[in-house]
Amino acid sequence: MNINFIEKKLNEIITELEKEVMEVLMDESLGKGETNLRMKPLASTKQILLNALESIKMVDKLAKEDLKK
């Protein structure tokens, strides 16, 4: 499994999410409540991607350890 490739692609997605976050934060027409509502899905998505990457790395590590046995 090419972990570096997967990590690179997920980081690209996270970078785009962070751009969206900045757009929401910079939009002065939004009130605090609406800003928070728009931020939650972005923050959740980022956390899901980071968790997925950690899970993929863990599975890869365990698979490599099993191959050594």
CORQUI-V786599 format. One record per backbone hydrogen bond with DSSP energy under -0.5 kcal/mol. CO is the residue of the C=O (numbers start at 0). NH is the residue of the N-H. E is the energy in kcal/mol with one decimal. If there is no record, write none. Layout:
co | nh | e
CO | NH | E
CO | NH | E
This chain:
co | nh | e
0 | 2 | -1.4
1 | 5 | -2.0
2 | 6 | -3.1
3 | 7 | -2.4
4 | 8 | -2.4
5 | 9 | -2.6
6 | 10 | -2.4
7 | 11 | -1.8
8 | 12 | -2.0
9 | 13 | -2.5
10 | 14 | -2.2
11 | 15 | -1.8
12 | 16 | -2.3
13 | 17 | -2.5
14 | 18 | -1.7
15 | 19 | -2.0
16 | 20 | -2.3
17 | 21 | -2.2
18 | 22 | -2.1
19 | 23 | -2.3
20 | 24 | -2.7
21 | 25 | -2.2
22 | 26 | -0.9
23 | 26 | -0.6
25 | 27 | -1.2
26 | 29 | -1.3
30 | 34 | -2.5
31 | 35 | -2.5
32 | 36 | -2.3
33 | 37 | -2.1
34 | 38 | -1.7
35 | 39 | -1.9
36 | 40 | -0.7
37 | 41 | -0.7
38 | 42 | -2.9
39 | 43 | -2.7
40 | 44 | -2.4
41 | 45 | -2.2
42 | 46 | -2.2
43 | 47 | -2.5
44 | 48 | -2.4
45 | 49 | -2.4
46 | 50 | -2.5
47 | 51 | -2.5
48 | 52 | -2.3
49 | 53 | -2.1
50 | 54 | -2.4
51 | 55 | -2.6
52 | 56 | -2.5
53 | 57 | -2.3
54 | 58 | -2.6
55 | 59 | -2.4
56 | 60 | -2.5
57 | 61 | -2.7
58 | 62 | -2.5
59 | 63 | -2.3
60 | 64 | -2.3
61 | 65 | -2.3
62 | 66 | -1.8
63 | 67 | -1.3
64 | 68 | -0.9
